[in-house]
């Protein structure tokens, strides 16, 4: 099967990442961690399969993820955790919105507002 026929497979669990709502790749894009050129070349994961990032999503619609050890947000600086929770939660909420309108919006319109100009300037 051709790679394009396989969909986006999670590099952790090897299952299909069937929806943008669950995409760690698009979460990284909408939060400015990667630019649009990296979307086709970067590995995909389910958000929950990237637990170190998923632990920062604080929304009643997202089942909380707990991480043990040195990468637990409980072991991190409180200001850093607050910033990450705000950014990653907003990014996750943006993905939920995008899943319903992505086909009517250019990819350049996916990121959170503060990252749209950043991606356009690097193109």
SVG drawing of the C-alpha trace seen along z (x, -y; Angstrom):
<svg xmlns="http://www.w3.org/2000/svg" viewBox="-18 -38 31 40">
<polyline fill="none" stroke="black" stroke-width="0.4" points="0.0,0.0 1.3,-3.4 2.1,-5.7 -0.5,-8.2 -3.2,-5.4 -2.3,-4.6 -3.4,-7.8 -1.5,-9.2 -0.2,-6.5 0.8,-7.3 4.5,-6.7 3.8,-5.5 0.8,-3.1 1.0,-2.6 -2.8,-3.1 -4.5,-5.6 -4.8,-9.2 -8.2,-9.4 -9.2,-13.0 -7.5,-16.3 -9.1,-16.4 -6.6,-13.8 -3.6,-15.0 -0.4,-15.9 1.1,-17.0 -1.6,-19.6 -1.6,-20.6 2.1,-21.4 1.2,-23.4 -1.6,-25.5 0.5,-26.3 3.5,-27.5 5.9,-24.7 6.3,-23.7 5.6,-25.6 3.4,-24.5 6.4,-23.1 7.0,-20.6 3.4,-19.1 4.3,-16.6 7.7,-15.7 7.1,-15.4 5.9,-12.3 2.3,-12.0 1.0,-10.9 -2.3,-10.8 -2.3,-13.6 -2.8,-11.1 0.1,-9.0 2.3,-12.1 1.5,-12.2 4.1,-14.8 2.3,-17.3 -1.3,-15.9 -0.9,-16.5 -1.1,-20.3 -4.6,-20.1 -7.0,-21.3 -10.5,-21.2 -13.6,-19.3 -14.0,-17.7 -10.5,-16.1 -9.8,-13.3 -6.8,-14.4 -3.4,-12.7 -1.0,-12.1 2.7,-11.7 5.0,-10.2 8.7,-11.1 10.8,-14.0 8.6,-15.0 5.5,-15.3 4.2,-18.8 4.2,-18.4 8.0,-18.4 8.2,-21.6 8.3,-25.3 4.8,-26.6 5.0,-29.6 6.1,-27.3 3.3,-24.9 0.7,-27.7 2.0,-29.0 2.0,-25.5 -1.5,-24.7 -2.8,-28.0 -1.1,-27.5 -1.7,-23.7 -5.3,-23.9 -6.0,-26.7 -4.4,-24.7 -6.5,-21.6 -9.6,-23.7 -8.6,-25.2 -8.3,-21.7 -11.8,-20.9 -13.1,-23.9 -11.0,-23.2 -12.3,-19.6 -15.6,-21.0 -14.4,-23.8 -10.9,-22.7 -12.1,-22.0 -13.3,-25.6 -10.2,-27.2 -6.6,-27.4 -4.0,-25.6 -2.4,-29.0 -5.6,-29.9 -5.3,-26.9 -2.8,-28.3 -3.8,-30.4 -3.8,-34.1 -0.5,-34.9 1.2,-32.2 -0.4,-32.9 1.9,-35.8 4.9,-33.8 4.1,-30.9 3.4,-33.3 6.7,-35.1 8.7,-31.9 7.3,-30.7"/>
</svg>
